[in-house]
Amino acid sequence: MTEPETETVTFQLNWEPNGFQSPYFLAREAGFYREEGIEVEFVEGHGSPYAAERAARGDADVGLAGASAVLAKQSEGFDPLAVAAVTQKTPAAVYTLRDVFGERLTDPEQLAGRTVAPSATKTRILTAQLLENVGIRDEVELLDVDPHTHHRVQHKVIDGTVDAAVGVVTNGIEIGRERDRTPDELPIGEYLDIYGMTLVTGPEFARERPETLRSFLRATARGWAAATRDPDRAVDALVDRNATLERNRGIEQLKFETAAHQLQFTPFVREHGWGAQDPDRWRRLGETLSETALLDGEIDPDAVWTDEFRPTDDPLVAEYADRVHPTAE
């Protein structure tokens, strides 16, 4: 008996493999993609803007990118299309070490008069929005992004070169554990109503392979559900991809569990299902980005996303919160 034919989907990650991405590796390891007739080829990334642009250009079939980066790329003349909101809150966070900052960081206003180093373009955009919203943008020295490596901002915090850095939740906890020092984190998603990670494609792939896109989303939702139910297995799949992550297994699992329980489940997901997107949130994000002069050109938030390919006929997708996390509020 011959094996059914599969088609390859290139999946451009936003960064190198890490705990936030473990559901996708679990979906492949568990055979969810193959059951949909798909062979996923993972491509490591260099940030959300890179992933969004690659998908928009058609250089990758699907990309993993933050919503702010999707709109930023649209403002540059590209046509990225967000087809699912994977996490409803951004994973971005300002973090520091208490002996460097001099006090416990609990409020954005404490950043006034401080120097802050962002790890990537997306996190810099979100930090600028946060500072603008609380009225201290002009009082904070928000550095440009280091083009070489995001890890350098961690070292700047460790040696006290900057007062705080911007990365993602758990970055501060990680360096605190490594250095036996007390970390503090300020999750930006608690202050900004902004989507976290989205799955993005380009107009050509969406037009020519709509059923493949639906299959990819269906299998990906299964991966997220399986990972949430069994995070140990999810991290196993991640470590199978990159064995060096075993030494930081606890942090990688913490990253995923934070994403699954704090960033993904919201009342909107409970009502509308996995991957659902809200046009009003896209419009508000577009307005905020425009007000902070962080875009290169005109944008149309209504054209940057679609719910057309989300397989809402699948019970897991439609009833995701109730089926996977029945205690979520």
N, C-alpha and C positions, 0 to 999 in steps of 0.2 A: 504493500500500500504506500503510495507516494505521500510525502509531507505536503500539506497545503502551502501554496505560495505566500510569501510574505513580502511586504514592501517596506523599504527603509525610510525612516523619518529622522532627519538630523535635528537634534535638540541642543540648541546653544544655551549653555548654562550662563548665569550671570557672573559666576566666579569659580574658583577651584572647588572640588567636591568638599562638602562640609555637612554638618548635621541638618541644616535647613533643607538640604536637597535629598535627604535619605528616602523620602517617600517615592521619588522617581526611580532610584536604584532598586528599592524593594519591589516596585511595580514590574521592573524588568526581571529581577531575580525570581519573583513568584510566578512569572509567566503571564501576567495580565496583558502586557502589550502583545505578546505572541498570540494569545487567545483572540485578540482583535485583528490578527493578521499583520501585525506591525513588528518590525525590528528597529529598535531605537538606537541611534548612534549618538552618544553623548559627546559634546564638545566643550571643553573647559573655557571659561570666559575671562573677561577683563573689566567687569562692571556692567551694570544695567544698561547704560547708554550704548555700549558696544553690542550687547545682546539684542536690544531693540532695533538697532540699525541693521544688524546682520539679518534679522528676520524680515524687516521691511524691504531690504534689498533683494531678498530671496536667496541669500547666501546660506541661510539655515531655514529649515521648514518651520520650526517653532523656536521661540526664545523665551527665556525666563528673565523678566525685567520689572523694576519698580514702576508704578504708575506715573510718577513725576518724570522719569526718564522717557517714558513713552510719549508724553506730551512735549517734552523738550525736543525729541527727535522729529516730531511732527512740525514743530516750529522751524526746524532746519530744512524742511521741504521733503522729508521722507513720509511714507504712508504706513506706519505700523498699525496693526489692528489687534487690540486686546480682546481675546476670546474667552477669558475666564479670570476672575480675581481669586487667586489662590489663598492669600491671606487678606483679611479685611483691614488690618492695621499694619502700618509700616514697622519693620523690625529695627529701624534706626534708633540709636540711643547715644546720648552724651554720657561719657564715662570718665572717671578720674580715680586717683588714689587719695585717700583722705589726708595723708601726710604731705602730699603735694598741694592739694587744694586748700588745706588749712581749716576746713570745716566740712561737715556732712553736706553733700549736695542733694537737696530735696526739691528745689524750685528753679525754674529757668532764670528768674530775676537775679539769682546769685552769680550768673555768668557776666554781669556788667563789670567792666574793668578788667576782664580776663582775656587770655589768649587761648583760642580753641583751634585745634588742627583736625580737619575732616579727612576721612580715609578714601573717599571717592566722590565723584561729581554729584551723584544722587544724594548722598548724605549731606553734602555741603548745601545743596538746594534746600533740603528739608530744614537744616539748622538755620539757614537764613530766614526761612519762613517763620520758624518758631520765634527767633529773636525779633523779627518785625512785628509779629502778633503781640508780643509782650512789651513792645516799645523800647527795646534796648539795642536795636541793630547797630546804631552808630557808636555804641559804647563797648562793643566787643570786637576784638581783633580776630576775625575769622580768616584763617590762612587759606591760601590756595591749595589745591590738591597736589600732593607729591606724585609726580607721574611714574615713579619707579616701583614703589610697592606700598600697599596699605599698611604693612606691618610697621613701617617707620613711625607712624603716629603713636603706636603703642610704646615704642622706645622713648619718644619725646615726653610721654607722660611719666614713664618709669624714671627718667633722669631729671624730670622737672623742667625741661625746656619749654613746655607749654603747661597751662593750668588744667586743660581737659582735652579730650579727643572725641571725635564722632565716628562711630562704627555701627555695630549692631548689638542688640541685647546679648549679654554673656561675655562680650569682649573685656569689660572691666573685671568681671568675676574671674575670668581666665588669668589675667595678669596678676590679680590679687592672690590667687592660689599659688601661682608660680613663684611669686616673690614674698609670700607670707606677709602681705600688707592688706590693709582694709580698703576695698573698692566701693565706689558708689556709682549707680547708674540712673540716668534720667530717660526713661522710654519716651521717645518723641510721639509715638502713637497714642499716648495718653493725653496729649495736648493738641495734636493735629488730626482732623478727621480725613485721613488720607489712606488710600489703599496701600497695602504692602506689595507683595509680588504678584505679577500678572503673567499669564501665558499669552504670548504675542506671536502673530504670524504676519505674512505679507499678503497683499491683495491677490497675487497670482496663485499662491498655494490655496488660499481660501476659495478662490473661484474654480480652480481646476481639480482640487481634491477635498471637497467638503466632507465626504463620508470618512475619509482617512482622518480628518481633523476631529470629527465627532468620536471616532474610535479611540484616538489618542486621548481625548479628554475623559472618556468613559474609563479607560484603563488607569489614567492618572488619578481620578477620583477614588478608584479602588485601592490604589497604592497609598493614598493619604489615609483612607479608612483603616487599612491593614496596619499601617505604621502607627496610627494613633492607638489602636487596640494592643499592639505588641511592639513598643519602641525598641526593645532589645533586638528583635529580629530586623527592624529597620536599620539600626546601627550596624548590625552584622553585614547587611547588604552594602552599606556605605564603606565599611572596612574592607570588604572584598574588592571594592573598586580601588581603594587606596589604603594599603596595609599600614602606612605610617600613622594613620589616624587612631590606631589602637591605643597608642600611649596617651591620647587625649580623649579617650572614649567617653568619660564622664561629661566633659564639656560638650562634646558633639551630641550626646543624648539630651543634655540640657537645652541646647539650641533647638533641637527638634521639638521637645516637649513644650518649650516656651512658644514656639510657632503654632503648634497644634492647639494648645489650650488657651493661650492669651491673645494670639494674633488672628486665629482663624474663626473661632466660634463667636458669633454675635447674634443679636436678635434678627438681623437681616438675613443671615444664613439660615437660621431656624425657619424663617418664613419662606425664603425663596430657594434654598438649596445650595449645594456646593458650586462654587465658581460664579455665583450670581453677581451682577454689577448694577449699580444704581446711577442713572444718568445725572441726577442732581449732585452726587458726589464728584463725578467727573467734571461737571460745570464749575462747582466750587473750587476744585483743584486748579482748573484752568484760570479762574479769576485770581486766585491767590498767586499763582506763578506769574501772571501778567502784572499784577500790582507790585511784585518785588523785582521786576525788570530782569527776570532770569531766563527769558525766552529770546530766541534769535529772530522770530518773525510771528506772523499770525497763526492762530490755532483754531481748531473747531473741535471742542471736546465731544460733541455728538457723533463725530465721524471717526473717532479714534478707538471705539469699542463696539462690540456687538454681542448679543446673546444668542444669535442665530444658530451657532454650532454647538452650544451646550446641550448635551443629550438629556433633556428634562423628562423624557419618557422612561429613563432608567430610575427605578425607585431609590437606589442609593444616592444618586445625584439630587433628585427632587426632595428627598426626606433625610438629607445627610446628617444634620445635627441630631435629630431624634434617633436615628439608627446607630450613629457612632458615638455620640456624647449626650445621652438623654438627660443628664443633669445640667447641661449648659443653660445659661440664662441669657 
